[in-house]
Amino acid sequence: MARFDQTDFFEADYPGFAFSQYLVRRDADEILNFDPNQSRELLKLELLKFHRSATSLKSDRADVLMLAQRIISPAELSERSGRSSQSVVVELKRFNIPRIAFGWDRRVISKMQQFAEIL
């Protein structure tokens, strides 16, 4: 995945392709780095709304991307910092950083000295 870190994708570069406005729940979980249990918390807290479409649950793509900009998951913070998810969780608990579902506010984390350079 590291080789894709510096890759930018712009939908406008593909004017002939009809991108969907919606994401199925599995794709939303992938973008947010949440597992299905964690994404249930998003539903419970109404941070993300899904609607049934045929055989799947779908959410508005823009809403998922806005939430991804707002929340950083333990998995993403672990990957970016080179530390285990558990050590990241323990450290943020020690500093009493409030959770948003199973992640944290990306802006708050980016202001922390130990994470500022990686975000």
Wavefront OBJ file of the C-alpha trace (Angstrom):
o trace
v 0.000 0.000 0.000
v 2.904 2.357 0.625
v 3.395 2.877 -3.104
v -0.108 4.381 -3.299
v 0.446 6.889 -0.473
v 1.580 9.568 -2.901
v -1.041 8.772 -5.543
v -3.730 11.322 -6.227
v -6.980 10.449 -7.933
v -9.224 13.092 -9.388
v -12.662 12.109 -10.569
v -12.631 15.044 -13.001
v -9.800 13.310 -14.900
v -12.347 10.687 -16.021
v -15.241 12.701 -17.487
v -16.629 9.753 -19.437
v -17.065 7.503 -16.409
v -20.270 7.583 -14.363
v -19.070 7.355 -10.758
v -21.683 6.265 -8.256
v -22.887 8.734 -5.679
v -23.250 5.859 -3.207
v -20.964 3.390 -1.475
v -21.974 0.008 -0.148
v -21.315 -0.477 3.552
v -18.272 -2.699 2.989
v -16.597 0.006 0.877
v -17.440 2.670 3.461
v -15.868 0.469 6.172
v -12.762 0.092 4.017
v -12.404 3.838 3.459
v -12.853 4.520 7.172
v -10.560 1.632 8.209
v -13.355 0.260 10.377
v -14.412 -3.346 10.707
v -18.138 -4.250 10.616
v -18.422 -4.086 14.418
v -16.905 -0.622 14.477
v -19.153 0.605 11.690
v -22.185 -0.500 13.712
v -21.123 2.143 16.224
v -21.273 4.756 13.443
v -24.836 3.704 12.751
v -25.777 3.743 16.416
v -24.328 7.238 16.888
v -25.898 8.327 13.579
v -22.551 9.583 12.300
v -23.279 7.869 9.016
v -26.632 6.942 7.527
v -27.216 3.926 5.329
v -30.266 3.001 3.330
v -31.236 -0.379 1.975
v -30.836 -0.776 -1.755
v -31.705 -4.182 -3.162
v -29.459 -6.548 -1.186
v -27.019 -4.056 0.333
v -26.770 -1.036 2.570
v -25.558 2.132 0.869
v -24.435 5.533 2.063
v -23.773 8.763 0.254
v -20.156 8.789 -0.916
v -19.653 12.455 0.021
v -20.797 11.734 3.600
v -18.343 8.832 3.912
v -15.464 10.940 2.585
v -16.315 13.835 4.921
v -16.345 11.444 7.873
v -12.986 10.011 6.750
v -11.573 13.538 6.802
v -12.922 14.035 10.326
v -12.089 10.706 12.010
v -8.815 8.816 12.129
v -9.058 5.128 12.962
v -6.661 3.178 15.197
v -5.591 1.207 12.107
v -4.649 4.331 10.139
v -2.861 5.936 13.074
v -1.003 2.689 13.691
v 0.079 2.415 10.053
v 1.199 6.029 9.838
v 3.105 5.960 13.143
v 4.641 2.500 12.760
v 3.241 1.496 16.139
v 0.730 -1.145 17.113
v -2.934 -0.197 17.251
v -3.015 -1.210 20.888
v -0.142 1.117 21.867
v -1.810 4.006 20.037
v -5.116 3.360 21.821
v -3.395 3.121 25.213
v -1.495 6.366 24.665
v -4.550 8.309 23.577
v -6.532 6.962 26.539
v -3.730 8.109 28.825
v -4.069 11.645 27.439
v -7.885 11.440 27.726
v -8.396 12.103 24.025
v -12.136 11.665 23.412
v -13.248 9.042 20.953
v -15.574 9.487 18.027
v -17.069 6.042 17.575
v -13.948 3.863 17.296
v -11.616 6.620 16.141
v -10.551 10.130 17.084
v -10.913 13.622 15.724
v -8.175 13.924 13.114
v -7.612 17.644 13.884
v -7.042 16.965 17.586
v -4.599 14.141 16.860
v -2.691 16.223 14.287
v -1.955 18.811 16.998
v -0.316 16.231 19.262
v 3.474 16.426 19.083
v 3.956 12.663 18.699
v 1.606 12.502 15.691
v 1.893 15.952 14.095
v 4.598 14.986 11.599
v 2.774 11.935 10.262
v -0.584 13.572 9.595
l 1 2 3 4 5 6 7 8 9 10 11 12 13 14 15 16 17 18 19 20 21 22 23 24 25 26 27 28 29 30 31 32 33 34 35 36 37 38 39 40 41 42 43 44 45 46 47 48 49 50 51 52 53 54 55 56 57 58 59 60 61 62 63 64 65 66 67 68 69 70 71 72 73 74 75 76 77 78 79 80 81 82 83 84 85 86 87 88 89 90 91 92 93 94 95 96 97 98 99 100 101 102 103 104 105 106 107 108 109 110 111 112 113 114 115 116 117 118 119
